[in-house]
Amino acid sequence: MLTQRQTELFKLIVEEHIKTAKPIGSKSLCEKLQCSSATIRNEMSELERLGLLEKTHTSSGRVPSDQGYRYYVDHIMKPKELTGEDVLNLQTIFRNNSLILSDTILKSMEIVSEITNYTAVVLGNSSKTNRVSKVEVVSLDSTDENNFIALVITDTGHVEHKKMYLKEKISLNDIKNVVEIINKHIVGTPIDEVSAKLEFEVKPIISEEIKQREVLYNAFYNVFTDLKNTASVKVNNPSHILKEPEFKENAPKMREILEKFEDKEMIKTIEETEEGVHVYIGSENHFDDDVTIIKTKYSINGEEGTLALIGPKRMEYEKVTSLLNYIIKNLERK
């Protein structure tokens, strides 16, 4: 347990380091705490002994350790009131009734990414209660008659698309007929029940009416199976985090983080399963030891997923947690 003076000193060190990205020395703290430099050095040495501070190789000053950031988040940090400008920018999104929920989520996180200069991630899972409202097929390449995109539109207005490559050349008329049959039988069906309906209701009809039935049926069956099992992944401003002093002069680290942002399977590990806003510092996040991830789960109107902001461990914890709490609260009102 820290003394009152140690708590005040530690808070100052963390918040000053967050602002400046520089190690904090004793001289800069004497006036604020009205203590001698020797007293400050002794207290800093004690905080270092407790594992909350650590020395850097380039300076005699100290910076918070991962354990120190964790102590700050758990015992010192308080929610930060959002500025009027931040609230106004977000409210333009929440009050736009023409936006469907998924677009509101994406646009609000884009704004938060700009406000904080951190990378925003949205992982979305179509809820099992979402129902199919329409299926369409669009030719992807006029020079390749076997290459298509299947569009699946849900009752919430959400649109998913999957590439569909047919190994055999099939007439556009047969494809059109299959789409009509599918729409006739699965519109209004929950996403997780579509595969069964295709197998037991649609397949027998296609078998009777369509010549190349097996190829077409398998293609559409795979589309819906993938849709049911695949989460959407959206990464906003992956380069933002690389502008931070910790990374911009470290080319190997920049490449490593960018590669992780481009790896969808790696991004999916960010998924949050617990309610509330949670902070994962360094090795706690299983994404990268040099970043902090602050994230929250959402489950609203049949859609669920994860909202996350990724930044340096020297992150504005109070601001980010307040922003994510604000977004969740407003999304739940829509």
DRENDRENVEX-965737 format. One line per 3 residues: number of its first residue (from 1); their letters; for each residue x, y, z of N, C-alpha, C. Coordinates in steps of 0.001 Angstrom, whole numbers. Atoms other than C-alpha are relative to their C-alpha. Layout:
BEGIN
NUM	a	X Y Z X Y Z X Y Z; ... $
***
This chain:
BEGIN
1	mlt	850 -1195 0 0 0 0 885 1244 0; -810 -1207 86 1439 3390 -976 -457 1037 1012; 363 -1134 -841 1589 6371 1335 -660 1064 -865 $
4	qrq	658 -1074 748 -318 9502 369 994 715 -906; -999 -699 819 2883 11198 -820 472 -866 -1160; -404 897 1081 3954 8144 -2816 -1075 -90 -1080 $
7	tel	1110 53 963 516 7949 -4426 -29 1258 -851; 15 -1271 729 618 11631 -5374 1187 87 -953; -1198 -16 844 4167 11305 -6684 -154 -942 -1183 $
10	fkl	160 988 1079 3405 8168 -8665 -1008 480 -1037; 1017 -536 915 281 9754 -10186 612 1074 -908; -646 -1046 785 2329 12773 -11292 955 -575 -1040 $
13	ive	-958 610 929 5007 10580 -12858 -718 -651 -1171; 740 686 1070 2516 8468 -14807 -614 1019 -953; 717 -948 848 503 11435 -16084 951 910 -776 $
16	ehi	-992 -806 714 3587 13469 -16977 644 -816 -1112; -585 863 1034 5089 10520 -18860 -982 -224 -1147; 1013 151 1043 1805 10016 -20730 10 1215 -924 $
19	kta	6 -1236 795 1974 13652 -21889 1269 155 -839; -1269 -353 637 5659 13875 -22753 730 -1146 -683; -707 1197 498 6780 10301 -23568 1462 -7 422 $
22	kpi	-1384 -80 -459 9966 11158 -21667 136 -539 1428; -238 409 -1397 11509 9687 -18494 -134 1207 925; 249 -1085 -948 10647 11751 -15424 1073 -2 1081 $
25	gsk	-1032 -140 -1018 13402 13048 -13163 -532 691 1245; 457 -542 -1285 13217 14271 -9577 -152 1513 -16; 16 -1458 -19 13914 17965 -10324 -1347 575 -444 $
28	slc	1266 -530 526 10696 18452 -12318 -1164 -190 968; 1096 308 -928 8641 17126 -9392 105 752 1334; -216 -645 -1297 10131 19103 -6481 -995 1124 264 $
31	ekl	880 -1159 -204 8104 22255 -7003 -1455 -427 169; 1398 435 -67 4822 20431 -7556 -330 -642 1341; 257 697 -1261 5192 18365 -4386 584 736 1208 $
34	qcs	-627 -800 -1058 7125 20997 -2412 862 -871 925; -943 865 -717 9745 18439 -1410 1396 214 -593; -1362 -97 506 13501 18367 -1759 245 -1066 -1053 $
37	sat	-354 962 1037 15118 16577 -4676 403 -1335 624; -423 1244 -667 16627 14061 -2234 -1203 -821 452; 1215 704 -443 13195 13225 -801 -696 -668 -1182 $
40	irn	651 554 1200 11751 12738 -4292 780 -1219 -496; -815 1136 480 14669 10498 -5282 -194 -1233 881; 216 1129 -917 14182 8360 -2190 -1351 -668 -247 $
43	ems	1347 551 248 10463 7959 -2883 -48 -722 -1352; -34 647 1317 11144 7153 -6540 733 -1339 86; -728 1258 -186 13653 4517 -5458 -900 -1053 648 $
46	ele	921 921 -651 11002 2976 -3226 -1064 -501 -993; 981 402 1024 8451 2984 -6071 620 -966 -1006; -705 921 891 11063 1298 -8241 159 -1361 679 $
49	rlg	-138 1262 -747 11687 -1313 -5534 -1305 -779 5; 1315 643 -5 7943 -2005 -5468 -419 -483 -1393; 293 467 1363 8031 -2639 -9236 -910 920 -793 $
52	lle	927 -915 684 5915 391 -10187 709 934 -981; -807 -832 902 8712 2401 -11838 1204 -797 -465; -1232 610 474 11732 1435 -13891 865 1056 -673 $
55	kth	-931 -921 643 14830 3198 -15183 95 -327 -1485; -263 227 1422 15534 3655 -18864 1506 4 -212; -1428 49 301 18891 3144 -20539 546 1363 -402 $
58	tss	-445 -1268 579 18997 6667 -21931 -99 1173 951; 207 -1125 -904 18184 8758 -18855 17 -490 1440; 45 333 -1422 18430 8894 -15091 -1422 38 542 $
61	grv	1389 -58 -426 14678 9460 -14945 -659 -1364 -12; 760 1253 -38 12023 6817 -14435 -1248 89 -884; 1268 124 720 9030 5593 -16403 -823 -1074 699 $
64	psd	815 1054 -607 6068 3487 -15260 298 -1358 -626; -106 1376 494 6483 -275 -15568 -1402 -486 -371; 1328 578 281 3669 -2521 -16824 -782 -155 1302 $
67	qgy	649 153 -1309 2913 -3275 -13181 -455 1362 532; 363 -1346 -433 2889 462 -12523 -1237 512 -703; 1209 -402 734 376 1159 -15266 -1223 -741 541 $
70	ryy	1124 784 -530 -1775 -1632 -13887 -456 566 1344; 364 -587 -1294 -1641 -109 -10396 -731 1326 -207; 628 -1292 300 -2519 3295 -11847 -1453 -194 -450 $
73	vdh	1346 261 526 -5539 1898 -13728 -924 -525 1096; 844 659 -1000 -6804 -177 -10805 -253 844 1249; 98 -668 -1303 -6215 2237 -7894 -3 1529 -42 $
76	imk	-150 -1460 23 -5632 5819 -9051 -879 676 -1049; 712 -615 1115 -7280 6538 -12400 -1470 269 323; 1417 -341 -127 -10646 8302 -12417 -549 351 -1381 $
79	pke	584 -328 1303 -13071 8718 -15355 200 1473 -335; -231 -1372 440 -12385 11845 -17389 -1229 521 -736; 1164 -587 663 -15215 14145 -18439 358 357 -1438 $
82	ltg	-263 -284 1410 -15451 14423 -22223 -191 1480 -289; 148 -1400 386 -15030 17811 -23862 -1297 182 -782; 1211 -286 754 -18023 19509 -25442 160 -328 -1471 $
85	edv	-254 279 1414 -16411 19134 -28859 -69 -1498 -281; 36 1457 180 -15926 15374 -28433 -1440 -513 36; 1406 412 -127 -19547 14947 -27310 -778 397 -1247 $
88	lnl	713 -479 1189 -20825 17049 -30221 311 -855 -1218; -392 821 1150 -18840 15042 -32778 -661 -1380 45; 615 1328 -121 -20180 11745 -31435 -1514 74 -119 $
91	qti	1459 -116 59 -23747 12987 -31092 -514 188 -1426; 424 -106 1407 -23861 13844 -34819 -223 -1386 -597; 175 1376 469 -23525 10094 -35364 -1196 -651 685 $
94	frn	1067 677 -743 -25880 8881 -32629 -1385 546 -344; 1297 -599 322 -28636 11284 -33696 -393 -148 -1461; 291 207 1422 -28444 10322 -37362 -838 -1270 -147 $
97	nsl	914 1149 40 -31498 8071 -37639 42 -755 -1323; -90 695 1293 -30691 7190 -41246 1072 -1093 23; -1066 1009 -93 -27712 5093 -40102 -512 -1267 668 $
100	ils	295 1261 -677 -28162 1419 -39334 1026 -198 1114; -827 169 -1187 -26580 137 -36124 1471 -252 -340; -1394 334 311 -23453 -1335 -37731 765 1219 -505 $
103	dti	-655 -1219 486 -22701 1974 -39499 221 996 1130; -169 -881 -1160 -23264 3927 -36283 1220 -415 813; -1144 514 -754 -20749 1688 -34521 1307 355 -700 $
106	lks	-1235 -254 745 -18139 2033 -37268 359 1479 -15; -274 -1436 93 -18505 5805 -37623 367 602 1357; -344 -529 -1325 -18429 6468 -33874 1423 -397 376 $
109	mei	-1365 421 -307 -15216 4438 -33565 1027 711 -883; -885 -805 846 -13712 6322 -36510 275 1350 656; -148 -1288 -679 -14343 9553 -34611 898 -141 1224 $
112	vse	-822 214 -1191 -12830 8147 -31410 1463 -214 -382; -1364 195 475 -9755 7066 -33376 658 1339 -322; -526 -1320 314 -9342 10643 -34626 212 830 1265 $
115	itn	-109 -759 -1256 -9939 12119 -31155 1257 -399 771; -1090 514 -849 -7326 9920 -29468 1321 -187 -732; -1183 342 804 -4900 9287 -32338 459 -1433 224 $
118	yta	-298 1414 -156 -5048 5583 -31494 -727 -793 -1092; 630 883 987 -6010 2661 -33743 -1269 -609 590; 1280 555 -459 -9652 1582 -33448 -284 -1311 -725 $
121	vvl	361 1303 568 -10850 -1981 -34008 -1451 -305 349; 1372 449 -218 -14432 -3199 -34438 -97 -1440 -487; 267 1397 358 -15127 -6930 -34374 -1496 -208 123 $
124	gns	1444 169 -29 -18706 -7716 -35305 -409 -1419 -294; 586 1313 259 -20679 -10932 -35123 -1482 178 -261; 1429 -34 235 -24064 -11182 -36772 -681 -917 1000 $
127	skt	688 805 -999 -26393 -12392 -34063 -779 -1123 -659; 785 1116 523 -28135 -15697 -34488 -1446 385 -243; 1389 -429 200 -31404 -13771 -34330 -163 840 -1261 $
130	nrv	102 -744 1253 -30565 -11726 -37457 -577 -906 -1087; 678 789 1031 -32737 -12866 -40346 369 485 -1394; -307 -341 1390 -32067 -12958 -44063 -1183 747 -604 $
133	skv	1076 -719 673 -34048 -10336 -45966 136 -67 -1524; -176 91 1455 -32500 -10775 -49426 1370 -585 -332; -1258 519 533 -29819 -12617 -51405 141 481 -1436 $
136	evv	-270 -430 1369 -28216 -11222 -54554 1346 -562 -446; -1284 422 552 -25412 -12339 -56863 415 986 -1073; -515 -987 949 -23233 -9889 -58796 1268 -552 -629 $
139	sld	-1208 437 686 -20650 -10728 -61455 1171 859 440; -1163 -716 -512 -17208 -9796 -60162 923 453 -1119; -940 -291 1088 -15337 -9788 -63456 -662 -331 -1332 $
142	std	676 211 1295 -16825 -9325 -66915 792 -935 -902; -827 890 827 -13907 -11298 -68385 37 -1420 550; 3 1336 -626 -14427 -14236 -66026 -1422 -324 441 $
145	enn	1413 286 -255 -17940 -15663 -66098 -213 -923 1191; 124 923 -1132 -17220 -17967 -63148 220 698 1351; -371 -742 -1207 -16359 -15245 -60631 -1135 927 431 $
148	fia	1151 -784 -463 -19177 -13756 -58517 173 437 1448; 124 -360 -1413 -19973 -12017 -55267 -1439 -246 416; 1340 214 -557 -22910 -13203 -53203 -224 1029 1100 $
151	lvi	358 -994 -1009 -24590 -10428 -51193 -1146 -532 849; 1042 432 -928 -26599 -11360 -48110 -383 1189 864; 500 -1163 -742 -28740 -8597 -46577 -902 -505 1119 $
154	tdt	806 438 -1140 -30211 -9037 -43081 -1099 1006 308; 1129 -868 -349 -33321 -7548 -41518 432 1247 773; -500 -1200 -680 -31135 -5067 -39586 652 962 -990 $
157	ghv	-633 -834 1016 -29830 -3653 -42870 1466 -325 -209; -1403 376 120 -26445 -5314 -42440 215 -775 -1300; -306 655 1277 -24824 -6446 -45711 1324 -748 128 $
160	ehk	-1221 811 36 -22306 -9274 -45952 233 -440 -1441; -286 483 1350 -20517 -10250 -49141 1082 -1071 46; -958 1097 78 -18630 -13402 -50025 308 -287 -1469 $
163	kmy	-371 374 1364 -16663 -14250 -53135 -458 -1426 -272; 527 1311 372 -18086 -17207 -55018 586 -361 -1371; -606 408 1269 -16023 -18965 -57679 -557 -1350 -421 $
166	lke	583 1233 525 -17749 -21607 -59815 991 -663 -950; -1019 676 801 -15325 -24148 -61237 -500 -330 -1403; 572 305 1301 -17711 -24980 -64062 -757 1222 -528 $
169	kis	753 -1095 602 -19240 -22511 -66491 -1492 -298 98; 1426 200 -229 -22897 -22105 -65584 -758 1197 -567; 752 -1080 629 -25548 -20077 -67366 -508 995 1037 $
172	lnd	511 -1048 -891 -26608 -16771 -65845 -1461 -261 352; 1408 307 -251 -30192 -17980 -66156 -147 -999 1142; 46 975 -1089 -29499 -20966 -63898 342 658 1335 $
175	ikn	-376 -711 -1234 -27788 -18708 -61344 -1163 851 491; 1154 -844 -344 -30744 -16311 -61438 -1117 -834 605; 1065 876 -509 -33187 -19187 -60909 300 -499 1414 $
178	vve	-383 467 -1332 -31232 -20485 -57909 -194 1111 1026; 164 -1139 -914 -31189 -17025 -56329 -1479 225 312; 1444 -169 -210 -34979 -16737 -56818 -553 -1075 934 $
181	iin	455 1101 -861 -35547 -20152 -55218 466 222 1437; -535 -236 -1347 -33289 -19300 -52280 -761 1121 688; 732 -1122 -595 -34981 -15943 -51698 -1415 -399 406 $
184	khi	1378 417 -274 -38397 -17580 -51837 -96 -822 1286; 93 949 -1117 -37553 -20132 -49145 741 421 1274; -760 -305 -1218 -35078 -18488 -46758 -177 1417 516 $
187	vgt	234 -1348 -518 -36159 -14853 -46475 -788 -89 1309; 629 55 -1313 -37078 -14318 -42828 590 -1065 912; -613 1071 -792 -34905 -17228 -41653 1206 525 779 $
190	pid	-1201 -392 -758 -32363 -16648 -38815 1260 -560 -656; -1247 373 662 -28773 -16808 -40064 440 -1424 342; -538 1306 -396 -27899 -19914 -38055 -893 -1163 -423 $
193	evs	895 1070 451 -30890 -21850 -39476 -13 -163 -1519; 52 4 1463 -30236 -21119 -43163 570 -1282 -589; -643 1194 563 -27894 -24070 -43775 -944 -1200 10 $
196	akl	940 1123 -87 -30495 -26577 -42583 -1131 162 -999; 1093 -246 935 -33203 -24949 -44684 453 -237 -1440; -542 261 1336 -30965 -25053 -47757 45 -1501 -283 $
199	efe	-177 1443 181 -30316 -28754 -47231 -1327 -728 -186; 1229 794 -17 -33879 -29922 -46587 -1149 586 -824; 1094 -610 766 -36069 -27439 -48477 430 457 -1397 $
202	vkp	-431 -590 1266 -34043 -25729 -51203 675 -1030 -909; -750 962 814 -31788 -28572 -52365 -904 -907 -844; 861 855 829 -34635 -30871 -53474 -606 742 -1192 $
205	iis	597 -787 1102 -36177 -28066 -55559 1037 263 -1074; -1068 -265 967 -32853 -27150 -57186 320 -1265 -789; -323 1269 667 -32213 -30805 -57956 -963 -292 -1144 $
208	eei	1006 257 1032 -35428 -30926 -60001 75 1012 -1139; 151 -1072 979 -35164 -27593 -61821 1292 469 -666; -1255 -567 504 -31471 -26734 -62342 937 -1115 -465 $
211	kqr	-857 1038 568 -29130 -28715 -64594 1262 -229 831; -1262 153 -734 -25870 -28015 -62779 -237 274 1487; 518 -258 -1347 -27543 -28241 -59418 1064 -145 1094 $
214	evl	-929 277 -1095 -24712 -29688 -57341 1026 1119 167; -1004 -1063 -55 -22135 -27017 -58238 -590 1258 613; 644 -1212 -504 -24560 -24173 -57579 -408 -141 1460 $
217	yna	435 208 -1385 -25982 -25647 -54405 1191 77 958; -1175 0 -871 -22535 -26258 -52917 569 1400 183; -532 -1361 -76 -21467 -22716 -53757 -797 836 994 $
220	fyn	840 -788 -905 -24423 -21129 -51945 36 -548 1428; -77 603 -1347 -24241 -23580 -49043 1265 481 713; -1267 -455 -582 -20584 -22621 -48494 -47 1471 389 $
223	vft	134 -1435 -295 -21454 -18913 -48630 -683 200 1352; 748 -178 -1244 -23997 -19230 -45814 719 -622 1198; -769 604 -1097 -21805 -21541 -43739 1107 945 449 $
226	dlk	-1059 -960 -329 -18943 -19027 -43942 -573 1219 710; 630 -1188 -585 -21303 -16167 -43114 -341 -241 1465; 403 316 -1368 -22550 -17904 -39979 1204 -49 938 $
229	nta	-1160 240 -857 -19041 -18623 -38716 1052 1110 -22; -1033 -1003 173 -17143 -15503 -39774 -386 1324 640; 206 -1325 -595 -16826 -12320 -37733 569 1059 -938 $
232	svk	-527 -1102 790 -16397 -9009 -39553 1088 708 805; -1136 -651 -643 -13159 -7180 -38801 235 1349 -667; -258 -1335 534 -12629 -3433 -39207 1074 665 849 $
235	vnn	-1092 -694 -684 -9353 -1675 -38322 63 1424 -529; -43 -1407 391 -9447 2140 -38370 1351 610 345; -1239 -755 -208 -6250 4151 -38826 1116 -818 645 $
238	psh	-1076 802 -575 -3658 1422 -38233 1320 761 120; -1261 -747 -50 -906 3983 -38872 55 987 1159; 15 -989 -1084 -2008 6245 -35996 989 -353 1111 $
241	ilk	-849 413 -1120 -219 4242 -33329 1483 115 -356; -1397 -28 415 2980 4281 -35394 581 1411 41; -481 -1381 -117 3202 8069 -35028 487 301 1418 $
244	epe	-416 -212 -1380 3809 7673 -31301 1523 -142 116; -1469 23 -127 7433 8290 -30157 572 -1393 229; -500 1348 -292 7746 4686 -28933 269 -809 -1258 $
247	fke	-47 860 1181 7344 3352 -32451 589 658 -1243; -308 -616 1296 8097 5941 -35119 1481 -51 -372; -1423 120 300 11889 5576 -34807 486 -1441 128 $
250	nap	-339 1418 -136 11782 1797 -34476 -634 -757 -1166; 565 578 1233 11280 453 -38008 -395 -1466 146; 407 1409 -145 11293 -3274 -37089 -1302 -141 787 $
253	kmr	1230 77 -798 8609 -2688 -34442 -1195 490 -800; 1083 -510 843 6523 -641 -36877 -487 -1081 -955; 372 1064 942 6607 -3466 -39419 -744 -1122 716 $
256	eil	628 1078 -766 5721 -6020 -36751 -1458 326 332; 1367 -386 -376 2646 -4088 -35591 -895 93 -1229; 801 -91 1224 1462 -3335 -39141 -379 -1379 -515 $
259	ekf	288 1370 435 1716 -7026 -40018 -1108 -619 857; 1039 519 -887 -427 -7851 -36987 -1355 618 -339; 1251 -647 386 -3053 -5298 -38057 -572 -587 -1288 $
262	edk	449 574 1270 -3207 -6973 -41477 -403 -1475 139; 307 1412 -246 -3627 -10446 -39949 -1356 -100 710; 1348 28 -577 -7375 -10945 -39405 -126 -983 1153 $
265	emi	70 975 -1092 -6873 -14012 -37256 630 569 1267; -628 -648 -1149 -4538 -12033 -35005 -931 1054 595; 925 -1043 -469 -7039 -9154 -34802 -1167 -618 768 $
268	kti	1133 649 -677 -9785 -11599 -33793 319 -390 1438; -356 334 -1379 -7814 -12431 -30637 -327 1150 954; 338 -1170 -817 -8801 -8959 -29425 -1420 -124 566 $
271	eet	1397 132 -422 -12399 -10147 -28923 -149 54 1526; 310 -94 -1432 -13858 -9241 -25504 -1271 -787 291; 1161 835 -331 -16276 -11657 -23821 -711 460 1265 $
274	eeg	590 -459 -1256 -16963 -9806 -20565 -656 1365 -174; 642 -1315 8 -19283 -6862 -19944 938 1040 605; -792 -1086 -560 -17751 -3471 -19164 1227 324 -832 $
277	vhv	-1214 -428 690 -14646 -1621 -20333 1211 -565 748; -1144 663 -620 -11395 -3507 -19700 1308 474 -627; -1314 -480 416 -7729 -2481 -19918 998 -1157 42 $
280	yig	-984 1078 86 -5044 -4932 -21091 1347 615 -384; -1275 -694 137 -1465 -3691 -20687 1111 -985 -361; -1149 830 377 1518 -5201 -22515 -366 -1455 -201 $
283	sen	196 1442 191 1627 -8981 -22204 -1406 -462 374; 1370 381 -373 -1910 -9005 -20750 -909 -143 -1222; 935 -22 1132 -3425 -8426 -24203 228 -1101 -1028 $
286	hfd	-300 1113 923 -1781 -11366 -26085 60 439 -1459; -118 -526 1371 -1562 -9086 -29156 1409 515 -247; -1354 -514 110 1679 -7194 -28609 429 539 1365 $
289	ddv	-474 -376 -1336 3783 -6640 -25472 246 1497 151; -330 -1425 -63 4447 -2990 -26368 -1208 911 -143; 1199 -830 132 841 -1804 -26601 -968 -270 1147 $
292	tii	1145 204 -883 -2207 -1361 -24418 -1255 -81 -861; 1290 101 683 -5659 -2438 -25607 -1097 248 1036; 1167 -264 -844 -8764 -956 -24011 -1221 -368 -829 $
295	ktk	1080 523 832 -11903 -2723 -25134 -1247 -297 813; 1279 316 -632 -15522 -3506 -24417 -842 -848 -937; 952 815 766 -18136 -5979 -25540 -1276 808 -217 $
298	ysi	1335 -571 193 -21389 -4789 -27117 -971 -1085 -464; 1055 913 418 -24660 -6647 -27602 -1282 820 -69; 1060 -988 181 -27362 -4418 -29074 -866 -376 -1197 $
301	nge	969 222 1084 -30498 -5093 -31135 380 -1160 -917; -300 1181 805 -29375 -8528 -32261 1383 -35 -599; -1377 11 484 -25799 -7555 -33099 951 53 1195 $
304	egt	-947 15 -1104 -22794 -8244 -30912 1422 -17 -520; -1392 -54 426 -19057 -7767 -31011 853 724 1014; -989 -644 -868 -16074 -5889 -29599 426 1342 -582 $
307	lal	-576 -1289 360 -14964 -2242 -29672 1324 125 743; -1304 -73 -651 -11269 -1642 -28976 807 1172 -533; -990 -999 398 -8646 1089 -29026 1377 -521 391 $
310	igp	-1352 498 -207 -4974 173 -29378 969 1174 -51; -958 -1095 -62 -2226 2575 -28342 1233 -425 762; -1185 333 -792 1107 2742 -26578 -400 -242 1446 $
313	krm	294 188 -1434 1275 1656 -22953 -117 1350 703; 113 -1376 -479 1697 5389 -22334 -1287 604 -593; 1286 -349 597 -1995 5767 -23142 -801 899 939 $
316	eye	897 -833 -813 -4571 8312 -21973 -1153 -879 507; 936 1004 -486 -6393 5706 -19917 -1360 597 379; 1279 -592 -436 -9010 8014 -18377 -867 390 -1185 $
319	kvt	755 -492 1158 -10000 9514 -21731 -588 -1151 -816; 463 1116 833 -10233 6226 -23626 -1128 -774 680; 1062 735 -690 -12276 4441 -20960 -1295 812 29 $
322	sll	1199 -854 4 -14656 7415 -20778 -666 5 -1371; 550 4 1359 -15068 7465 -24573 -732 -1308 -301; 647 1287 273 -15840 3742 -24786 -1277 -163 824 $
325	nyi	1224 46 -810 -18312 3968 -21900 -1090 874 -600; 963 -924 607 -19992 6915 -23625 -629 -615 -1254; 509 629 1223 -20304 5030 -26917 -986 -1110 330 $
328	ikn	886 1108 -362 -21803 1928 -25306 -1326 519 532; 1222 -558 -583 -24302 4004 -23333 -909 549 -1091; 817 -590 1064 -25474 5834 -26463 -476 -1028 -1010 $
331	ler	451 1069 895 -25594 2715 -28633 -1190 -741 575; 1099 719 -657 -27881 1061 -26100 -1315 785 -52; 1211 -832 79 -30312 3981 -26454 -611 4 -1389 $
334	k	502 -65 1378 -30664 3602 -30238 -1083 -1041 -251 $
***
